[in-house]
C-alpha cells in the first residue's frame, strides 16, 4: 500500500536535500542513457555536460564541485586518486569559463520545444 504525500512540502535543509537528490538522479539517468557510458570516466565532454547541467539546473546555494564528484562516483565508483584528478579537471573547466550559464529565455524556449516534440 502506497500513501501519496505530495501535499506535504519540504522546507529549508530538507528542500535542499530533495532538490540535490532529484538533480543527481536526473543527471545520472541521462548519463546511463549514453551508449557505452562506462568508457567515459575521464572524458572531458562528459564532465562539461555534468557541470553545465548542475550550473543551469541548480537554483540554490550548494557546493557544485562536490555534487559533480558525487554524480561521477555514483556512475563510475571513483577512487580517491580519481576524485583528485576529476576535481582538478572541474576546477580547470570553471576557471577557463568552459561551464556556461544559459539565459532564462533559452531555457524556457528549449523546454517548450521539448514539450511540443514529446506531445505531438
N, C-alpha and C positions, 0 to 999 in steps of 0.2 A: 504494500500500500504506500503510495507516494502522496505526500502532502505538498500542496502548492503554497510556497511562502513568498511569492513575487511581490506581494503587497507590503512586505516588511523591507524598508530601505536601510542600508548601512550608512554609517557616518564616520568621519574622521579616519582613524587608522584602519578600521575595517573596510571602509570605502577604498582607501589607497591599496590595501592588500587585494581586494576584489578586482580593482582596475588592473593592477600589476599581473594577476593571475590570468585574467581574460586576454590581456595583450600578449603575454608569454605564450599562452595556449594557441592563440590565433597565428602568431608568427611561426611557432613550431609546426602547426598543421600545414602552413604554406610551404615551409622548407621540406617537409616529408613528401609533399606532392611532387617535388622535383625529382626527375629520373636520376638514379644513381647519386643521391644526395650524400651517401656515406663517403664518397671520394672528395667532398668539398670542404673538408675540415679546415684547411688553411687557405681557402680560396678568398681572394680579396673582394671579388664581386659579391659573394655571399655575405661577407662582413659589411660591405657598403649597404646591401639590401637590408640587413638586420638593423643597422644603425639608422638608416633612413626611415624604416618602419617605426622605430622607437621615437625618433625625433618628431615625426609627424603625427603620431597617434597619442603620445603622452601629453596630457594637459595638466599634470600635477608635478610638484617637485619630487624628484626621485633620482637616485644615482643611476644614470643611463648606462654607464660602462659596466656596472655590476649586473644590471639587468641583461645586457647583451651577453656577458660571460655566462650568466645563469642559463640563458636560452641555448647557447652553444654547448654548455655542459649537459643539458637535458638531451640534446640531439646526438652528441658525439662522445660523452663520458671523458672529459678532459682531465689530464694530469696537472699537477702544479706547474710544471715547466710549460705545458701547452697554454695554461692560463696567463703566464707571464708573457709569452710570445704574442698571444692574441690581444692581451691588454695593451702591449706596446703598439700593435697594429691599429687598434682602436684609437689610441692617442694620436698616432700619425694621421689617421683619416680626419679626425676632428681638428687637429692643428693646421692641416692643409686645406681646410674647408671643402672636403670631399663629401661631407654629410650636409645636405641642404634642407632647409625648412621650406615646405611648399606654402604658397599663398592659399588663403581660405577659399577664394573663388575657384582655384584649380582643384582643390579637394572636393568641393561641392559639385563641380562640373563632372569630375571623374566618377563620383559616387552615383550621381544621377544617370549618367550614361551607362554605368554598370547595371543599375537597377532596370533601365529600359531593355538592355540586352538580355538580362535574365528573365524578364517578364513578357517579352514579346516573341 
